[in-house]
Amino acid sequence: MIMFQLKPVFVMRILFLSVLAIVFQQSVFSQAQLAAEDVPSDDELIRGQLMSIYREYFKWKDYDLGLESWWTLFNDYPDVSEILYVDGVTMYRHFIQETPEGQDRNNKIDTLMLIYDQRITYFGGEGNVLGRKGSDLLRYRSDSQEELQAAHGMLKKSLDIEERKSRETVMLNYMASGLLLHKASLKDKNQVLEDYFLVTGLLEQQGGNSSRRERTRAAIEEMILKEGILSCEGLDHHFGPQLDQNSGNPDLLKKILHSYSLAGCEQSALYTAASEKLYQIEPGSESAHELAMLFISRNDLEKAARYLQMAVADDQLSKETRAEWFYELCIVCLAKGDPCDAIIFAREALAYSDNHGKACLALGDAFIACRKELGDDFSQQSAYWAAADMYHTAARIDPALSEESSEKLAICAGQFPSKEEIFFQDLRVGSDYRVGGCIQEITTVRSRD
């Protein structure tokens, strides 16, 4: 006997049709296919049968075969189940995708919009459904300015209703539609900027850690930056009044700093003001250091030095970090004409990291910078001996600095006193010598000849 193996899908359909035949017999209907107009509107059994028919075809993605039963339910039993509308969207998206441009495709898009409207009528959920409807309208009719504006309005209403419960897709589509309106000169930059802050504000309200939310934020920021919406002037216009009225709100201050950094507007006076306000509320070594770097970039060296001193005061810093920040403080003091302070901070850097070659170079520079405080010409020349010692040390502990150290050593050697000058000071080459002033360094007497 020959055995045939039937596919599971085929078997399921045979069983399903068999069950339908029995049900139809019990209901005193003919064995012919049940027509939609024959279904009594008050027959609960038939309603269930129609659901079973279209859902089975839907399961196997035979949407055309299940459409008649689905439409009967849509028209005659619109409140049968919300799944009717969810499935309807899936089917009509498929039909639209398979239909070429033309009136037939437009009719299918109209039907898709109708499905969303009727779902709201019978099952509510306006915020959620409008987000989906607006997204599909944007997908299929963004080339029409009228429809684009309608989609943008639906998405905005969805966000207003759903607020922090809004889906990431709705936020992305809202921004995308706003940017398309901007390109069509139907929305100005300030309005798009308001949209951006609305959406990012909703993302922040959702709280917690979510990789999907972070991807959404990144995508929105990429869109905004690509279109040049985040201008420094626009940010000032948006945040200026808010900062004046609510400068003690750390969340606002952080939003300002993030937005200005994203737009590359760190040189804005408002960014600086927000940074200092936030430091007053949430002081810390890292934020103090960031402020110092900000003021260095603005060439405000007094404030830079002040914030660096606040930064290094944190006793929880690692030795490496403390050494580096003391070195930066030394450089700032040199730049603003305080070589004696620079000497103090360079020595602090070396105290925390004795192999900090750049701090040795800076210390040598500071010795030379304060030489005029030493008195007569010979005393001033002695500063070059102390500086040369530092340049030698820098080259020894950090070979990468050898070239720079050699250049500085050559300059120093040219400034050493002559043997005759050394003789008249009752000194000799090779003897020890203490350099005075704020240098206070024991060095070796050397001549230039």
C-alpha positions in Angstrom: 0.0 0.0 0.0 1.4 3.4 -1.0 1.5 5.9 1.9 1.3 9.7 1.2 2.6 12.2 3.8 0.6 15.4 3.9 2.1 18.7 4.8 1.0 20.0 8.3 -0.5 23.2 6.7 -2.6 21.1 4.3 -3.8 18.8 7.1 -4.8 21.8 9.2 -6.9 23.2 6.4 -8.7 19.9 5.8 -9.6 19.6 9.5 -10.7 23.2 9.6 -13.0 22.9 6.6 -14.4 19.7 8.0 -15.3 21.5 11.3 -16.9 24.3 9.3 -19.0 21.9 7.3 -20.4 20.3 10.5 -21.2 23.7 12.0 -22.9 24.8 8.9 -25.0 21.7 8.8 -26.1 22.2 12.4 -27.1 25.7 11.7 -29.4 24.6 8.9 -27.2 26.3 6.3 -26.4 24.8 2.9 -23.1 23.2 2.3 -22.2 26.1 -0.1 -19.8 28.8 1.0 -21.5 31.1 3.5 -22.1 34.5 1.9 -21.8 37.7 3.9 -25.3 38.8 3.2 -26.7 35.6 4.6 -25.3 36.2 8.1 -27.9 37.3 10.6 -26.8 40.4 12.4 -28.0 39.0 15.8 -26.5 35.6 15.5 -23.6 35.2 18.0 -22.7 31.8 16.6 -22.2 33.2 13.1 -20.1 36.0 14.4 -17.8 33.5 16.0 -17.7 31.5 12.8 -16.7 34.6 10.8 -14.0 35.3 13.3 -12.7 31.8 13.0 -12.8 31.9 9.2 -10.9 35.1 8.7 -8.4 34.4 11.6 -7.5 31.0 10.1 -6.8 32.6 6.7 -5.0 35.4 8.4 -2.8 33.0 10.3 -1.6 31.5 7.0 -1.3 35.0 5.4 -4.0 34.2 2.9 -5.4 37.7 3.3 -7.5 37.7 0.1 -9.4 34.6 1.1 -10.2 36.0 4.6 -11.1 39.5 3.5 -14.8 38.9 2.9 -15.4 37.5 6.4 -13.3 40.3 7.8 -15.3 43.0 6.0 -18.6 41.5 7.2 -17.4 41.8 10.8 -16.0 45.3 10.2 -19.3 46.5 8.8 -21.9 44.5 10.8 -20.0 43.7 14.1 -17.5 46.6 14.5 -17.3 46.0 18.3 -16.6 42.3 18.1 -12.9 42.5 19.0 -10.1 45.0 18.9 -7.9 42.4 17.2 -10.1 42.9 14.1 -8.5 46.3 13.6 -5.0 45.2 14.5 -5.3 42.5 11.8 -6.9 44.9 9.4 -3.9 47.2 9.6 -1.6 44.3 8.9 -3.6 43.1 5.9 -4.0 46.6 4.3 -0.4 47.4 4.8 0.3 44.2 2.8 -2.2 45.2 0.1 -0.8 48.7 -0.2 2.7 47.3 -0.5 1.6 45.0 -3.3 -0.3 47.6 -5.2 1.4 50.0 -7.7 0.9 53.7 -7.5 -2.5 54.8 -8.7 -6.1 55.2 -7.6 -6.4 51.6 -6.4 -3.5 52.1 -4.0 -4.9 55.4 -2.8 -8.2 53.7 -2.1 -6.4 51.1 0.0 -4.6 53.8 2.0 -8.0 55.5 2.6 -9.3 52.2 3.9 -6.3 51.9 6.3 -7.1 55.3 7.7 -10.7 54.3 8.1 -9.6 51.2 10.1 -7.8 53.4 12.5 -10.8 55.8 12.9 -13.3 53.0 13.5 -10.9 51.4 16.1 -10.9 54.7 18.0 -14.8 54.9 17.8 -15.4 51.5 19.2 -12.3 50.9 21.5 -10.9 54.3 22.3 -7.1 54.5 22.9 -7.0 57.7 20.8 -3.4 58.6 21.8 -2.0 55.2 20.9 -4.0 54.8 17.7 -3.3 58.3 16.4 0.4 57.6 16.8 0.0 54.6 14.5 -2.3 56.3 12.1 0.0 59.4 11.8 3.0 57.1 11.2 1.3 55.3 8.4 0.0 58.5 6.8 3.6 59.8 6.9 4.8 56.5 5.4 2.4 56.5 2.5 1.6 60.1 1.7 4.5 62.3 2.9 4.8 63.7 -0.7 1.6 65.6 -0.1 2.0 68.7 2.0 -1.6 68.6 3.2 -1.3 65.0 4.3 2.2 65.6 5.8 0.7 68.4 7.9 -2.2 66.1 8.9 0.3 63.3 9.9 2.3 65.7 11.9 -0.8 66.9 13.7 -1.9 63.3 14.6 1.6 62.5 15.9 1.6 65.7 18.0 -1.8 64.9 19.5 -0.6 61.3 20.2 2.4 62.7 22.2 0.2 65.2 24.0 -2.2 62.4 25.1 0.4 59.6 25.8 3.1 61.9 27.2 5.8 59.7 28.9 4.1 56.5 27.6 4.6 57.6 24.0 6.3 55.0 21.8 9.8 55.7 20.4 8.5 55.2 16.8 5.9 58.0 17.3 8.7 60.4 18.6 10.9 59.6 15.6 8.1 60.0 13.1 7.0 63.3 14.8 10.5 64.7 14.4 10.8 63.3 10.8 7.6 64.9 9.8 8.5 68.2 11.4 11.8 68.3 9.5 10.0 67.6 6.2 7.7 70.5 7.0 10.7 72.6 7.6 12.2 71.7 4.3 8.9 72.6 2.6 9.1 76.0 4.4 5.9 75.2 6.4 7.7 75.1 9.8 10.5 77.4 11.0 13.7 76.4 12.9 12.4 77.6 16.2 9.3 75.4 15.9 11.3 72.4 15.0 13.6 73.2 18.0 10.5 73.2 20.2 9.5 69.8 18.8 13.0 68.5 19.6 12.8 69.6 23.2 9.3 68.2 23.5 10.5 64.8 22.4 13.7 64.7 24.3 11.8 65.8 27.4 9.5 62.9 27.0 12.4 60.5 26.7 13.9 61.9 29.9 10.6 61.5 31.7 10.5 57.8 30.9 13.6 57.3 33.1 15.5 54.1 33.6 18.1 52.6 31.3 16.9 51.5 27.8 19.2 50.8 24.9 16.2 51.3 22.5 15.5 54.7 24.1 19.2 55.7 23.7 19.1 54.7 20.1 16.0 56.8 19.6 17.7 59.8 21.2 20.8 59.3 19.1 18.7 59.0 15.9 16.7 62.2 16.7 19.9 64.1 17.5 21.5 62.9 14.2 18.4 64.2 12.3 18.5 67.6 14.1 22.3 68.0 13.5 22.1 67.0 9.9 19.5 69.7 9.2 21.4 72.4 11.2 18.5 73.0 13.5 20.6 73.3 16.7 22.1 76.8 16.2 23.7 78.7 19.1 21.3 81.6 18.5 18.3 79.4 18.5 19.4 77.7 21.7 20.0 81.1 23.4 16.5 82.2 22.3 15.0 79.0 23.7 16.9 78.6 27.0 17.6 82.2 27.9 14.2 82.9 29.5 14.1 79.5 31.2 17.5 80.0 32.8 16.5 83.4 34.1 13.4 82.0 35.7 14.6 78.6 36.9 18.4 78.8 37.3 18.3 76.5 40.3 16.9 73.5 38.5 19.7 71.0 37.9 17.7 69.1 35.3 17.2 72.2 33.2 20.9 73.1 33.6 22.0 69.6 32.4 19.6 69.8 29.5 21.2 73.2 28.5 24.7 71.8 28.8 23.8 68.7 26.7 22.1 70.7 24.0 24.9 73.3 23.7 27.5 70.6 23.6 25.6 68.7 21.0 25.4 71.9 18.9 29.1 72.8 19.5 28.1 76.0 21.3 30.3 75.7 24.4 31.6 79.2 23.8 28.1 80.7 24.4 27.8 82.9 27.5 24.6 81.1 28.4 26.5 77.8 28.4 29.1 79.2 30.7 26.5 80.6 33.1 24.6 77.3 33.2 27.9 75.4 33.9 28.7 77.6 36.9 25.2 77.4 38.2 25.3 73.6 38.0 28.6 73.6 39.8 27.1 75.6 42.7 24.3 73.1 43.0 26.4 69.9 42.4 30.1 70.7 43.1 32.7 68.1 42.3 36.2 67.7 41.1 35.2 66.6 37.6 32.8 69.4 37.1 35.4 71.9 38.4 37.9 70.6 36.0 35.5 70.8 33.1 34.8 74.4 34.1 38.5 75.1 34.2 38.9 73.8 30.6 36.0 75.8 29.5 37.5 79.0 30.9 40.9 78.1 29.4 39.2 77.9 26.0 37.7 81.3 26.6 41.1 82.7 27.7 39.7 83.6 31.1 42.7 82.4 33.0 41.8 83.7 36.4 38.6 81.6 36.5 40.5 78.7 35.0 43.0 78.8 37.8 40.3 79.1 40.4 38.4 76.1 39.2 41.6 74.0 38.8 42.4 74.7 42.5 38.9 73.5 43.4 39.4 70.4 41.3 42.8 69.4 42.9 41.4 69.8 46.4 39.5 66.5 46.1 41.5 64.0 48.2 39.8 61.1 46.4 41.6 61.8 43.2 44.2 59.3 41.9 47.8 60.4 42.1 48.0 60.4 38.3 45.0 62.7 37.9 46.1 65.0 40.7 49.6 65.3 39.1 48.1 66.1 35.7 45.7 68.7 37.1 48.5 70.4 39.1 50.6 70.5 35.9 47.7 72.2 34.1 47.4 74.6 37.0 51.1 75.4 36.6 50.7 76.1 32.9 47.7 78.4 33.5 49.7 80.4 36.1 52.6 80.7 33.7 50.2 82.0 31.1 48.7 84.6 33.4 52.1 85.8 34.6 52.4 84.2 38.0 55.6 82.2 37.8 56.0 81.8 41.5 52.6 80.1 41.8 53.6 78.0 38.7 56.7 76.8 40.6 54.5 75.7 43.5 52.1 73.8 41.3 54.8 72.2 39.2 56.4 70.8 42.3 53.1 69.5 43.5 52.7 67.7 40.2 56.1 66.1 40.6 55.3 65.2 44.2 52.4 63.0 42.9 54.2 61.7 39.8 58.0 62.0 39.9 58.2 60.9 36.2 56.1 63.7 34.9 58.5 65.1 32.3 56.2 67.9 31.1 56.0 69.2 34.7 59.8 69.3 34.7 59.8 71.4 31.6 57.2 73.7 33.0 59.2 74.1 36.2 62.2 75.1 34.2 60.2 77.6 32.3 58.8 79.0 35.6 62.4 79.4 37.0 63.3 81.5 34.0 60.1 83.5 34.1 60.7 84.7 37.6 64.4 85.4 37.2 63.9 89.2 37.4 62.8 88.9 41.0 66.3 87.7 41.9 68.1 91.0 41.8 71.3 91.8 39.9 72.3 90.3 36.5 74.4 87.5 37.9 71.6 86.4 40.2 69.2 86.4 37.3 71.6 84.4 35.2 71.6 81.7 38.0 68.0 81.0 37.2 69.1 79.4 33.9 71.3 76.9 35.9 68.2 75.7 37.8 66.1 75.7 34.6 68.8 73.6 32.8 68.7 71.0 35.6 64.9 70.6 35.0 65.3 70.3 31.3 67.9 67.6 31.7 65.6 65.7 34.1 62.7 66.0 31.7 64.7 64.4 28.9 65.9 61.6 31.2 62.5 60.6 32.5 60.6 61.1 29.2 62.7 60.5 26.1 59.8 61.8 24.0 60.8 65.3 25.4 64.4 65.0 24.4 64.2 67.3 21.3 62.3 70.0 23.2 64.6 69.7 26.2 67.7 70.1 23.9 66.3 73.3 22.4 65.7 74.8 25.8 69.1 73.7 27.1 70.8 75.4 24.2 69.0 78.6 25.1 70.0 78.3 28.8 73.7 77.6 27.9 73.7 80.9 26.0 72.5 82.8 29.1 75.0 81.3 31.6 77.6 83.8 33.0 81.2 83.8 31.8 84.0 82.3 33.7 85.2 85.9 34.5 81.8 86.8 35.9 81.8 83.7 38.0 85.4 84.5 39.3 84.3 88.0 40.4 81.4 86.4 42.4 84.1 84.4 44.3 82.7 81.2 42.8 84.1 78.5 40.6 82.6 76.2 37.9 81.2 73.0 39.4 80.5 74.4 42.8 77.0 74.3 44.4 74.9 77.4 44.3 71.5 78.2 45.9 69.2 80.1 43.6 67.1 82.5 45.7 63.7 84.1 45.4 60.8 81.7 44.9 63.0 79.3 43.1 65.0 78.1 46.1 66.9 75.5 44.2 70.4 74.2 44.8 72.2 73.9 41.4 75.7 73.7 39.9 77.7 76.7 38.7 78.3 76.6 35.0 79.8 79.0 32.4 78.9 79.8 28.8 82.6 79.7 27.7 
